[in-house]
Amino acid sequence: MNKLKFTHTAILLLITYMGTVWAQDEESEDGLKMSHMVVVANKSPRPIKDVVGSVVSFTADDISNIQAENFDDLLRFQPNINMESTGSRFQSSSINIRGIGDNRVAIEVDGVPSTDQFDIGSFSNSGRLLPEIDLIKHVEILNGPASTLYGSDAIGGVVAITTWDPAELVSQTDGNDFYKLRLGYEGKNHSQVATGTGAWQGDAFGGLVSMTHRKGKGINNDDFVDFEQDKLDWDSDSFFAKATYATTNTDLLTVTLQSAKSSLKSENNSLLGEGRQFSNSTQIDGDDETDMMRVSMEYQFTTGLELFEDNVLRIYHLDSETDQRTVDYRTSRGTPVRQNRDFNYQQKILGMEFNSFAQIGRHNLVTGIDFSQTKTKERRDASQTNLLTGDVTHTLLTESFPLRDFPNTTTDELGIFVQDEMELDSNWTIVPALRFDYYHLSPHKDSLYIQSHPNSEVVSITETALSPKFGVLRHFNNNVSAYAQYVRGFRAPPFEDANIGLEIPLFNIRAIPNPDLESEVSDGFEIGVRQGQAGQHFSTVLFYTRYKDFIETKANVGKDPSGTTLIQSRNLNRAEIYGFELSYKTDLQYWSNNLLGWSLETNLAITEGNNLETDQPINSISPAQAIINLGWQNPNKKWKLNLVSTLTNDKTRVDETEAEFYKPDGYVIFDLLTHYQLTKNSDIRFGIFNVTNQEYWRWQDVKNLDPNESFIQAVTRPERNISLSFSQKW
C-alpha cells in the first residue's frame, strides 16, 4: 500500500465530512460520545467535548465487544497505539503511542503507577503489572506528552486504567450482592480463561473479590512457519480484592490488594542456528516466573475550604520480581556443553499522591503533589558444564558470573503541579498548567557489583524541571469544539541508562556510565476538532512534537586508547514526530431509515518521525493504518455483529545506517465478531480473526530483526483463529 493513498483518503474524508459538520446549526447534547466522561486529561471527570487533548477511551462494554483478553487484544483496533513485542518467548512488553514506547508511557491502575519494563540481552525481560480484563471499568489513553500532570514517565503519553468498585457492580443487580463467572478460549494462542468475581455492598461497607486463572501456548501460526515452531506452555493466576468504607455521605476509603503470578516454559526452536550467538545451539529451553503485588489505600474526602473542596489521598506499595532461567545446549570447539543462565530482577515502589479539586467562580482548579521512591536491583548468573567431563565454569564469553549489570539503585521523585481551567465565557476556555519535578537517582555499589565491575565508576543524578502546559478550547453553536495546546514533556535519565555496566574482553567491548546524561525534553503542539450530534461523532487531530536530548540507549561512542569499543547511553540533540489522526463514527440510520441498527466507525492514523541529527527516520514509529468497523444490532439488541477491516501500509521509511532491518509489506485483514445476549444476565461472544488467513507481520514485532533471520517467521501474526467466551451474572 502507498502512504499517499492513506493521505488522500484522510483529506477526502475530512473535506467531505466537514461540509456536513458546519452545515448543522442545531445543538444536540445527545451527540454520540460527546457527553462521554473522561478523567485522564484533567485528573477529574469532564465530557470529552470539554477536553483539551487527544483521548481514546474504552468502557467495559467496549472491551467485551472487541473480545479483548489482554492489552494486545484491546489495542488491536486502535491505530497509533501499539503493544511492543520482544519476540516469541517474552511476547508483548510495553505500549507504544505515536512512536514513543518503553518506559516513556506512564501506566496507572486506579491512580497507582505500574512497575517499569526492563530487558537486557537475549535472555532477560521484565514486564509491567496490569489488572485482569474483567476487573476493568474503563481505560483512557492520553496521546502525546503529559508530564505536566503525570511527571517524568509520561513524555510519550498516559494509559489510565480504572477498576470496578463494589457498589458499581452491585448496582447492576436488584440486591446487595453481585456474582459473575466468565469462561473463555482464544485460538490465537490456544489459551483458556476462567474468572470468578463477587461483590457486596452494605450501608457503609463494600467488598469485591476476583480470581482469574489462565493457561495457554505460543502463537498459533503453524500455517506460515516451515520449521519446528517455538513451544510455549504458560499459566497465570491473579487475585484482586477491594474494600470500601463510606465514612460520611461524601467521603470514601478504599483499600485494594492486587497480585499476579505467572510461569512460562519455552522451547525456543526458532533461535537455533541463528546468528553468531546461537549458531552452535541445538536446544534452548526457558523457564520464567513473575510475581507482582500491589497494595494501595485511597481516601476521597471533602472539606469546608474553598481551595481544597474535593480531595484524593493515595498511598501505595508495589513489589515485583522476575526470575528467568535459560538452558542452552550447544557445542563449544567441538565439545558438547550445557549453559545455564539465570536472570533476576526486583523492583519495589513506595509512593503517595494528593490531589485537590476546587471550583471557584469560572475557575476549575486541580492541584497535586506526588512522591515515590523506587528501589531496583538485578542479578545475572551463569555456568557452563562440559557434558563429557562434568567440569563446570562460571565464565562465559569472558564474563565472570554472578554479576550485576547496574548497581542497586534508589530513585526518588517529587512532583508538584497546578492546573486552572478558566472559562472566559460560554464559548472560550483556556487551560494553563505548570509542574515542578525533582528527581534523584542514587546508585549503591555492593560487593557483587564491585566484583563484577572493579574499574567502573557510578554516577548519581539530580535533576529538576518545570513542565508548562497551555491549552485553548472553543465551543461553537452546533456541538462542535476545537482546541489547541502546547505541552512540555520531561523524562529524567533512568537507572539502566545512567549506570549500565558491561565488559566482554572477548569482543573487546566495555559499557561506561555517562555523568553528563541530560533529561529528555519535548515540546508538543496539537490542534483538534470534535463534532457530535445525534447519531454521529467526528474528531481529527494534527500533532507535532520536537524532542531534545532524547536518550539513545547503549550507543557505540568510539574506542578508548587501548582500542576497546565503548558503549554508553547518550543524548541526541534533536528529533521530531508529527502526524494526523481521524476518527468518525455514525449510526447509519442517520443517513437512511432503511439502515436501522447499522453503524460505521473509521479510525485513521499517519505518523512520521525524523532524527534531525542524522536526517534519518525514527524506527519506533508504526506505518500508517486505518480501521473500518461495520456493525449491526437487531432491534431487541440480542444480536450484535461487527466486521472489522484493518488496512496497514508498507513500512518503507527505516534508518538502516547501522544495520539492515526486515521491512514488512502492508496488509489487509478482516475480523468478524458476534455477540448474543442469551438472557438479561448471560451472554455468548464469538469471533473469527484473520478471516482470510493472511500472513502478515506487525512492525513493532520485527523492527529490530535482520531480514535474513528465520526467526522472523516465528513472530508472524496468528493464522485464522477463533475466540469464544461465556459469562453469567447473578
N, C-alpha and C positions, 0 to 999 in steps of 0.2 A: 504494500500500500504506500501511497505517496502522501507525505505530510501536507502537501499543497491541497490535496483533496479534503483533508480534515479542515484546513483553514477556510477553504471556500464554503464548505458545509456550515461551519460555525458562523461565518459572516452572513450567509443566506438565511439561516435560522434567526439570527439576531435582527436583521433588517426586516424580514417578513413579520416576525412577531412583534417588534416594537411598534409597527404600524397599528396593530390591534391594541397594544398596551396603552398608547397615548390617545387612542380614539375613545377609550372608556371614560365616561365622565361621572359615573355613579360610584360612590364609595360602597364597599362591601366588607363589613367587619368579619364576614364568614369566609374571607378569601382562603383558598386552600393552603394550609400550613402557615399562613401569615400570622395567625394568633398563637401558633405553637410556641410554648415557652422553652427557653434555653437559659442555662446558668453560666456556662464556661466563659463567655466573653466578658462578664461583669462580676462573676462570683455571686450573683444574685439573679433571681428569675426575671427574664424580660421576654416579651413577644419577639419573635425573630425579626419582625418588621422594624423594631426599635434597636436592633443590634448593629453596632459598628464593627465590621469584620466578617470574615467568611467562616461560617459554622456549618458543619454537617452533623446531623443528629439521627440516632436510631432509637426508637422506642422498643419495649419488649415485644410488641406485636410485629414491628419491622423485623426484629431478629428472628422471630418464629417464621414469618412469611418467607424469608430468604433461606430458611432451614440451616441456620448457622450453628455449628457445633464448637467453633473456636473463632479466634480473631482472624485467622486466614480466611475462613468462610465469610465472616462478617464484612470484610473489606473487598470481596471479590467483584462486587458490582459498583465499586466506588473509584473512578479514575483519579489519579494523582495521589492516592493514599494506598500504599502497598506494604505487605509484610516482606521483610528482608530474610533471605534464607542463606544458611551456611552449608547446605548440602543435604545428602540423604540421611546421614546419622543424626545431625543436630537440628535439621528442619528449620522452621521459622524462628527467628531470634529477636527481631525488633521491628518497629514501624517506621516507614519512610513517608514523609509528607513533602510534596513538591521537591523531591530530590535530596532532602535532608533527613538523615536517619540516625541509627545507632542510639547513643545516649543524648542526642541533641533534641529529642522529642520527649517532653515530660509526660509521664503516665501517672495518673492519680486514680485511686479507688476510694470512694467516699471521702475525698479530700486528702487522702494519705498518699504520699509519693511511693512509687514502686522501687524495688531494688534495681541496681544497674545491670546492664548486659556487659559481659566481658568475655573475650576469647583471645587465645594466643596459639599460634602454630596450627597443626592439623588434628590435634587430639584433645582440644580443650575449648569448651564453650559453655557459659553460664547465662541463662535467660532471666526473665523478669516474672514476678509474681502477679498473676491475673486471676480474677474470680471465674467461677464456672458460669457458663452462658445462662443457665436457668436462674441464676441469682440476680441477673442484671435487670434493673428497671429501665435505664436508658444509658446510652453512650453519646457523648458530644465531643466532636473533634474541631478544635480551633486551628485553622490553617495559617501558617506563617509565624513570624516571630511573636512571642507573647511573654517576654521576660519581665515586662512592667508589672504584671500581676503574679507571674509564676516563677520568676527567678532564672537562675543560670541554666537549668536543664531545658528551658523552653525556647531556645533560639530557633528551633525548627517548627514548633507548634505544641499543642497540648491535646492529650486524649484523656478526657474526664469520664470516669465510669461511676455510676451510682447504683447501689444495690437496693433491694427491696427492704422496707421496714415492715414489721409485723402488722401494723394497722392497715397498711396498704394492701396486703394480701388478704387479710380478714374482710376488708370491705368488698371483696369480690364474692362473698358468700352471704347467706342470710343469718348466720350465727356469729359466735365469738371465736371460732377457730377455722383453720384452713389447712387442707392437706392436698398434696399433689404428687402423683407418680408419673414419671416420663421414661419411656424406653425408646432407644434409637439405634439405628445402624447406618453407617456410611461406607459405601462401596469403594470410595477413593483410596482408603487405607484399611478396609475390612475391619473397621472399628465398631465397637458396641458400647453403649452407654446406658446406665440406669441411675436415675436421680430421684430421691425422695425428699420432700420438703414438708414441714409442718410449721404452723404459726398459730398463735392465740393472742387475744387482746382483751384485757380487763379494763376497769375504770382508769387505772393509772399504770399498771404494769403490762408489758407485752413481751413476747418472746418468739424467736424464729430459729429453727434448726434445719439444716440441709446437709445431705451427704450424697456424694456422687462417685461412682466407680466407672472407669473407662479402661478398655483394653483394645489393642489393635496391632496392625503390622505396618509395613512400609508402603510406599506409593504404589498404587495399582496401575502400572504402565507396561505390563508384560508384552502387549501388542507392539510396542515401539522399541524394545530392547532385544538385541541379538546376542547377548552374553548372559552369564549367570548373574541374576539380579541380586542386589543387596537384600539381606533378610533381616527384618526388624521384628521384634516382639516387645511391646511396651504395655504398661498399665499405669494407671494413676488413681489415687484416692484423695478426695478433698472433703474437708469438713468446714462448715460455716455456721456460726451461731451469733445471734444478735439479741440483746436485751434492751428494752426501753422502759423508762420511768418518767412519767409526766409529773414533775414536782409542783407545777401550777398549771393553769389553763394555757399558759403561753410558753412555759419552759419545759424542755425535754432533755433528759440524759440518756445517752446511747452508748452501750459497750459492745464491741464487736471482736470476735475471735475468728480468724481465718487460717486454715492450714492446708497444705497441699504436699503430697508425696508422690513421686513418680520414679519409675525404673524402666530402663530400656536396655535390651540385649540386642546386639547387632553383629551380623557377618558382612563386612564391608568389601564385598567381592569386586565392586566397580573400581576400587583403588589398586587392585593387584596389577603389578607391572607398569604402573603409571609414573612417568617422570623419574627423576633421579632418586627421589625419596623412597618410592615403593617399587622400583624396578626389580628388586630381588625378593619381594614379599610373595609368599604363597598362601598365607591365611592371615586375615586381620579381624579380630573379634573385639567388640566393645561391650562394656558393662557400666552403665551410667545410672546414677541415683541423684535425685534432687529432693531437698527437704526445705520447705519455706513456711514461715508463720508470720502472721500479723495480729497484734493486739492494739486496739485503739479505744479511746474514750472521747465522746463528743458531747458538749453541753451547749444547747441553744437556749438563750435567755434574753429577756428584755430588761431594760432599766428605765427609770424616770428621767434619764439625762437625754437632752435633745441630740447631742452629738454622738451618743452611744445608744441609740434606740433599740436596735436588734443586734445581737452578738452571737458569735460562734467561737467556742474554745475547743481546740482539738489537741489531744496528746496521743502519741503513737510510738510503737516499737515494732521493728521488723527484724527478722532473723532468717537468713538464707544460707544454705550450704549445698554445694555441688561437688560430687565425687565422681570422677570419670576414669575408668580403668581400660587400658587397651593392651591386648596381647597380639604381638606381631611375629609370626613365624616366617623366617627368611633364611637365605644363605649369605654368609659373610666370608668372602675369599674362599668359596667352595665348601665352607663348613656350615652345617645346619645349626641355627641358633633360634632362641626364643627371646624376644624383647618384651618386657613388661613395663608399662608406663602408667603412672597414677597422677591425676591432677585433682587438687583440692582447692576450692575457692569458697571463702566465707565472707559474708558482709552483714553487719549489724547497723541498724539506723535507729536513733532515738531522736524524737523531734516534737515540736509543738507549733501550733498556729492559732492566732487570734485574729478574727475579722469582725469588723463592726460596720453596720449599715444604718444610715440615717437619711431622712428626707426633711430638708429644711427649705421651705418655700419651693422654688424651682430647682433646687439642688438635690441630686441623689448622690450621696457621699458613700464611698467604700474606702475604709482604711484597714490596714492589716500589718501584722508583724509575724514573722515565722523564723524559727531557728531549728537547725538539725545538726546532729553530729553523726558522721558515718565512719565506721571502723571496718577496714578491708584488709584481708590477708589472703595470700595464695602460696601454694607449695606444689612443686613437681618432684616426683621421684621416678626412678627408672633403674632397670637392671637388664643385663643380657646373660643368658645361660647357654653355654656350649652344650648342645644335645648329645655330643659324642663323649665328652669327658666329664660333664657336670660342673665345670668351672663357671663361676659367677663373677661378673664385673659390674660395677656401678658407674662406669664411664662409657658413655655412648656419644659418638661424634665429637669426642674430646670434651664433652660436658660431663662434669662430675656431679652425681646426684647423692642425696636430695639437694634441692636448691629453691630459691625464690627468684622470680622474675622482677619483682619490685619489693621494696621494704614494706613492712606492715605500716599502714597509713591511716591517720585520723584526719578527717576533713570536717571543719566547722563552717557552717553557712548561716548568715543572718541577713534577713531582708525586711525592709520597712517600705510600705507603699501607701499612696493615697490616689484616689480617682474621683473625679467630680463630673457627673452628667448634668450639665447646665441646660435647662430648657429655656431658650431665649424667647420663644413664643410657641404657638401650637404647631408650627412647621419646622422650626430650626432647633437643633440641639448640638452643642459642642461638648467634647469629652477630653479634657486634659487629664493626664496622669503622670506620676513620677515615682520611681522606685530607687532606693539606695540598697546596694548589696555589699556585704563584707564576706570575704572568702579567705580561709586559711587552711593550707594543706601542710600537714606535719608528718614527715616520714620517721620511722623508728627502725634503726638498724639493729636487729638482733643477731645472735651468734650465727644462725643459719645464713642470713643474708651476707654477713661479713665473710663467712667461709665460702659462699658462692661467688662473691664479687669483692675480693680483698682490695682491689685497686680502684673501686668505683666510689665516686663521691655522690652524695644525695643532696637534693635541694628542697628547702621549704619555700612555699609560695604564699604570699599575702596579696590579695587584690581587693580593690574597692571599685565600684562602678555606679554611675547614675544612668537609669534607663527611662527616658521620657516617652510619652505617647501623646498624640493629639489626633482626635477624630472629629469629623463633622457629619451630621445626619440631617437630611432634608426630606420631609414628608410632603407629598403632593396630594391634590384633592381627589385622585382616582385610585387610591390604595397603592400608589407607587411610592417607594422610598429609595433614596440614593445616598451613598456615603463615600467618604474619602478619609484615609487615615495614614499617619506616619507612626511607625513603631521602631524603637531601638531594641535590638536583641543583644544579649550578653551571655557568654559562656566562659567560665574560668577553666584553666588548664586542669584536666583530670589526672588522677594518680598514675594511670598507665602511660600517659604521655610525659609526665614530669620526670619520673624516675625509673623508667624501664631499664632493666639490667640484663644483658645478654652478651656472652662471649663464647665463640666457637672457633678455636685456633685452627681446626682442620680446614675450615672455609675462610680463615683469615678475616673474621667479622667480629666487631665489637659494638654494642649499643652503649651510648653515653647519655647522661641527663642533660637537660637544657635549662640552665639557671635564668636565661633571658626569655623564656617562653612567655608570650603575652596572651591575654584573654582574647577570645574571638569576639568580634563586634559586628553587628549587622544593622543596616538601615533599610527598613521595609516600607514600601509605598503601595497602597492598594485603593482602587476605586471599584464600587459595585453598585448595581441596580437590582432592586427586587420589585416584583409586582404580583399581587394576589387578589383574586376575586372568586366568586362562587364558581367552582369547577376548574380553576386552573391557577398555576403558580409558575413564575418565571424568575430566574436570577442569573446574573452574569457578573464576573469579576475579572479585572485586569490587575496584575501584580508585578512588582519589580523589587528585588532585594539585592543590595550590594553588601558583600562580606569583606571585612578587613581582618587581617591576621588569622585567617582560617587555619586551623591546626592540621598539618599533614603528618599523620602518624608513621613513625619508623621510616623516615626518608633517608635515602643514601646521600650523605653530605660530604663525601670525598674520602681521602685517605690521610692517615697520620704520617709522621716522618718515617715510621718503620714500614709503611706500606699496607697497614691494616685498614680495611674498609670500615668506616664509621657510620653507624646508624643512629639517627637522632630525630625526635619529633621537632618540627619547626613550623614557623608561621609563614603562610603565603600572604603576600601583601593585599591582593585584590581578587575577588571573584564576584560573579553576578548570576542570578537566577531570575527569570521572568516568564510570564505565561498568561494564559487565558483559560477561564473555566466558565461553563454554561450549564444550567440545569433548567429543564422545562417539564412540567407535569400537568396533565389535563384529564378531566373526565370527558370522554368523547361525546357523551350526551350533550355537553355544552355546545357542540357543533351540529349535532343531529339527534333528534329524539329516537331515531332507529338504532342508536348505539348505546342504549341503556345498559349500564353495567360494565361498559368497556372503558379502559383507561390507557394512557400512553405516557411514559416517562423517558426522558432522554437526558443523559449526562455526558459532557464532553470536556476534555482537558488537554491542553497543549502547553508543554513547558520546555524551555531551553535554558542552558547554563554554560558559562564560559569561565575558564581560568584566565583572568586578564593579565597574569604574569607571562603565560606561555602562548596565549591566544589559541588554547585548545579547549574542547568541550569538557564538561564535567560528567564523569561516567556514572554517577549515582542517580541520574535522572531517568525516569521511565519514558518510553516512547509515547507518542500521542495515542489517546484511547477514547472511544465513545461506547456508551452503554445504552441500548434501546430496550425498554421493558414494555411489552404489550400485555395488559391484564384484562381479565374478565371475572365478574362476580355475578352469580344468579340473584334474582330479586329477593329470595328469602335468605341470602347470604350463607347458605350451606356449602356451596361450592366456590372455590377460587382457583383460577388458572393464570399462570404467568409464563410467557415465552420471552426469554431474555437473550439478547444478542450482544456479544462483546466483540468489538472491532478494534484491533490493535495494530498500530503502524509498525513498519520495519524499524529496527534500531540501526541507524546509519552514522550518527554523529558520536564517535568514540575517540577518546585520546589513546593513541597507540604508539606514543613516542618511546615508551619504555618497553612495551611488550604488545604482542598482538592478542586480541580477545575475540571470543566467539560472539558473533552478532546474529541473533535470531531473526528470522523472517517475520513479517506481520502475519496475523491470523484472524479468522472469524470463527467463533464458536457459538453454539446455541445451548441453552439450558431450559428445561421445562419443569415448572414447579406446580404442584397441585396441593390443595387443602380441602378437606371435607370435615364439616362440623357434624359429628355423629349425634351428639346431644348438646345441651347447654354447657355441660362441664367436661366433655370429652371430644377429642378430635384426632384425625389422622393426617399426616403430611407425607407426601411422596414426591420425589424429584428424580429426574433423569438429567445428568450433567454430561456435557460434551456429547450431545446427541449424535453428531455426525462422526464421532470417533476421530477427531482431528488431532494429529501430532503437533504439539507446539511447546514453546518454552516461554516463561516469563523472564524478562530482562533481569529482575532482581535476584533470580536464582542462578544466573550464569554470567553475571557481569565481570567476574574475576577469573573466568576459565579460559584456558588456551583452546583455540579452535581445533587442535589435533587430539585433545583428550577424549578418550572413550567414555570417561566419567560423565560427559555431557548428556549421554543417553540416560544415565541413572536419574537425572533430575528433570526429565521430560514430565510435563503435567499429566495427571491421570487420564487413562483412556475412558471410554464411555462407562459410566457407573451410576448407581442409584443411591438414593438416600430415603430412609423410611423412619418415621417416628410416630409414637402414640402417646397421648397424655390424657390423664384422668384427674379431675379435681373433685374434691368433696367439701 
